[in-house]
């Protein structure tokens, strides 16, 4: 689930929780039951609809593994005692995973703690105190940092800035339908600083309005801020890097296949057929409209950047981070960057997108102070 470690969400989960063994009594005796502490099925569905699917899936898997461990050591899953969560974190930091041969990293453990707390609330229990568990993670992160282990750092997507996209696009066959789709996804995602979950819901023509001179106005729903935003995508001087032209090229190609409205980014098979039927255990899966998932969008970014041979952690979030880096390189004001990308003016998250390398070279504050002092002296001598 590493794609989603950029954002730990302490969500309210409903349903899909591990069963509580009947022979284990609650840590806090339930002497009085609140007659109103229940939700009708439709309300449960409404709550669940408000949780990102990727987050919900990650949390469910976290709880399944936590339940398996509790069963193996004879501890109660829910309501879990604080010591149980602390012991589980200690177990995770010492236990190599079969898939990687290494224990979970601190960032994943932070998410697992959030999973346990959210699942308790969903089941009607107060979340367990996790101070001890978080101290385990903090000590683990510090020990890794002293060893210069990269796992100590919080995982962030590598920014797919303009120069990186140029390399990726040079390796995409844009004469094919798949190539047109992938190019449009990379360029539009960068141009509107979108998350994958904001990019794949876009529809043609409903989400787009023509701008003078060929640009496009994109109506995008910013999921974190829960608000709609109109983002203007103007024509780029370099046609190969122009998001508006790439979208129009994709739209024309889709129209030739009979798809003139609906999802802009469709799943395709390796032969370029639109919305191929997908099944699992003989049952159809996937959006019936053919709309790709956020995970599929992330896979496109990963594959495109892998072809360049540039190392990094490439996901759909790379496009959003890349927009910030490209803008910073062009010396765009941070407030303008934030408003274009849907950040709040005082967003700490946006500041976190500014890479350390921005403080190197000419961007180093000491270098800027020195340059200002040099100009002051020259003016004084003049």
N, C-alpha and C positions, 0 to 999 in steps of 0.2 A: 504494500500500500504506500510505497514511498512517494508516489506522485502527489499525495495529499498531505505530506508532512509540512508543507509550507504554512499551512493554516490549521491550527488545533482549535476545534470548535466545541465548546461546552454546550452541546445541544440537548434538547428535551426529546428523548426517544420514546416511541410508543410501539409496543409489539416486538416480536422477534427476539424476546429475551430468553435466556436459559431457564429451564424449569428449576424451581426451588425444591430440593428434596424434602419430602414430608416429615422425615425423622429428625430434621434440624430446626430447633426452636429459634425464634428471632433473638438478636442480641438485646433489643429493647422490648420488653413484654408489651404486647398490644392489648392493653386492658380495655380500651374503649375504641370502638370503630366508628369513624365518621360516616354517617349514612349518605353524605353527598360526595364522598371520595371515589367517584367512578365517572367514566365517560361513555356515552353511547358510541356505537361503532362508527357512525359518520363523523363524530368529533375526533375520534382516534385517527381516522383517515386524514382529516384536515390538519391535525398536528403533524402527522408524518409527512404530509405533502410540503410542509414548511422547512423540512430538513433536506439539505442537498443529498442526492442519492449516493454520491461517492462517500460522503461523511457517514451516512447511515450504514452503508455496506462495511466500511472500515470498522465502525464501532461494533457492529454485530459480530464480526469476526474476532475482534478483540475480546468480547464477552464470552464467545464460545471457547476460546483458548483459556480464559480465566476460569471458566466453569470446569474445564477438563483438569486444570491444575488443582483447583480446590478439591475436586473429587479424589484426585490421586493422593492428596495429603490429609484428607479427612477434615477439611475446613468448610464452613458454610459459605455459599456463593452470595446469598442475599437474605437479609442485610449483612454485608460483610463487615467484620470488625476492622478497625483501623490497622491492627497488627497484621491482619490477613493481607491487606493491600501492601503494607510495608514489606512483609515477607515475600510477596509475589514479585515486587520490584527487585529485591535482593536475588531472587531466583533467576529473573530475566538477565540481570547483568552478569551472571556467572554461567549461563547455559547457552552454548553455541546452538544456532539454528541449523537444521539439517540442510536447508537450501544454500546458506552462505558459509557455514562453518564458523560464523562469528555471532556473538550475542547481539541482541537489539541495541541500537544506539539510544542515547539520551532523548533525542527528539521523538522517537517512536514511543518511548516509555512515558513521556509527557502526554502523548495522545491516549495511551492506554489508561492512564489515570483519569483523563477526561471522560473516556468511555465508561469507566466504572461508576463515576459520579453521576453521569447523565442517565445511565441505566437504572440506578437506584431511584432517582426522581421519577422516572417514567413508571416504575413499579410501585410508587407511593411511599417509598422509604426515604428518610433523610440521607443525603450523601455521607459516606464515612469521612472522618477526619483524615486527610491525606498528608499532613505535615511530615510525618515520619517517612512516608513514601517519597515525597518530594526531596527530602534531605538525602535519601539514598541516591536519587537521580543527580542532585547537585554534586555530591561527592564523586559520583561516577564520572560526571562531565569534567570535573576538575582533575581527576586522576588521568583521564584520557588526554586532557590538554597538556599536562606536564610531560606526557610521552609524545607530544606533537602528533597525536592521532587525529586524523581529519574527522572522525566520528564525534569529536567533542563539539564541533561547530554545528550550528543549526543549519539544516539542509535548505538551500535556496536554489531555485532554478537559475541556470546560467543565462545571462541576458543575450537575446538574439537581436543585437543592434544592427544598424543599417549595413555595415560592412560584412557582418556575419550572414545576413540575409542575402546579400549580393552573391556570396560564395555558394550558398545553398541553391539559389535560383538558377545559377549557371549550370547546375547538375540536374535540373528538372526538364523533362521533355515537354515543353509547353504547347506542342502541337497536338497532344492527346487530351482527351477529356479529363483523365485523372490528373495530368500535369497542370491543366488549367485550374482545376479545383484546388490542388495543393498550393499553387502559386497565389491564388486569390486568398486562401486561408492564411498563409504566412503574412502576406502584405497587409491584408485588412486587419488581422489580429494585432499587428504592430501599429498600424495607422490609428486605430481607435483605442489602443492600449487595453485590450480586452483579455479577460480570463477565457479559458476554453468553454466554460459553462455560460458565458455571455455571448460567445461567438456562434455556437451551433444553433441557438434558437432563432437566428435571423432568417427572415423570409423575404423572398422576392415576389412582387415588388413592395409588399406591405411595409418592410422595414427601411425602405430607401426612398429618397426624394432627390430629383435632379437639382444640381446647383449650376449657376452660370459657368460657362466655359468648360463644361464636362465633368465637374466634380460631383460628389455625392454627399448627401446628408444622411447619416445613419442613426436610426432610433434604437438605442441599446438600453437594456435593463441592467443597471449596476446592482448586482446581487448583494454585495456587502452593505451598500447604503440603502438598498431596497427603494430605488427610485429610477425613473426613466430619464434618459439624457439624449439630447440631439448632438451628434458629433459630426462636424464638417470635415470631409476628406477632400482636400483640394488636389488638383493635378500636380504630379511630381515632374520636375524638369527631366528626370531620367525615366523614360517610358518603361524600361524593364523593372523599375522599382515603384511603379505607380499603382497604388491599391485600387483607385477608381477604374483605371483601364483594365486591370486584372479581373475585377468583378464583372465588368461589362463583357469581357471576353468569355468568362465562364457562363454568364447569362445567355449569350448568343449560342454557345455550344449546347447548353441544356435545352434551349428552345428547339434546336435541330433534332433533339431526341424526344421532343414532345412534352418536355417539362417546362412550362411557361410561368408557373406560379407555385408558391409553397416553399419548402426548405431550400435554402441556397446551398448548403453543404450536405450533400447526399453521400451515403455509403455506396461504394462501387467495388466490384470484384476486380481481379487482376486483368481482366479483358476489357474493363471499362463499362460493363453493364450496370445500369442504374438500379439501386435498391434491390439487390439480389435477396431472395428469401433466405432467412437464417433460421436454423432449428437447433434445439438442444433436447436430447432424449425424445426426438420425434415431435416436439412441440415448437411452434413458431416463436421466435424471440425478436427483439428489436422493434423500433418504432415502425408501425405499418406504413407511414408516409415515406420511409427510407431515410429519414433524418439521421445523421451520424451522431454518435455520443461524444461527450466531452473527452472520454478516454481515447476515442478514435482520433479526435483532433490532436490530442497530445502525442499519439503514436506518429502522426504525420510529421509533426515538428521534430520528434526524435529521429525518425528515419532521414528526413531532409538534412538535418545537421550532421548526422553520422556519416553521410556521404562526403562531407567536406573533410573528415578526418580530424576535426577540431574537438578536443576533449571537453567534456562538460556534462552537466546534468540538464539535459534538454527536455522540456515539457512545454505544453501550451502556455504555461505561465512565463516562459522565456520571452514570449512576444510582448507581454505587458512590461516586464523588466527591461526588455530591449528598447522599448519606446522611451523609457526614462533615460537610459544611457545615451541613445541617439540625440535626444533633446538636450541633455547636459553638454554633449560634445559640441552642439550648435549654440551653446550658451543661452538657451531659452530660460526665462525666469521660472523659478520653482512654482510660483503660484499659477502661472499659465500652464505649466506641465500638469499640475494637479487638477486644475479645472477641466482640461481636455480629457484627462484619463479618469475623471470621476472620483478623485480623492477629495476629502474635506480639506479646507485651507490649512488646518492645523494637524493634518494627518501625520502621525508618527510612522505609520507604515511606509509612506512615501519617502520620508527621510531615510528609512531603512533600506530603500532601494538604491541609494547613492553608494556606489562601490568605493572601497578603500582607495582604489587607483585614482579616483577623482581628486584625492588629496596628495597626489604625487605629481612630479613635474611642475608645470606652470600652475596647476591647481593647488599646490601646496600653500597653505596660509603663510608660512614663513617666506616662501618665494615671492608671494604677492606683497608682503610687508616690505621685503627688501627692494622690490621694484618700485614701490611707492616712495621709499626713502631715497632711492637713486634719482627719481624724478624731482623730488623736493630739493635735493642738493643741486641738481642741474639748474633748476629755476632760481635758486638762491645765488648761484654763481653768475647767472645771466643778468 
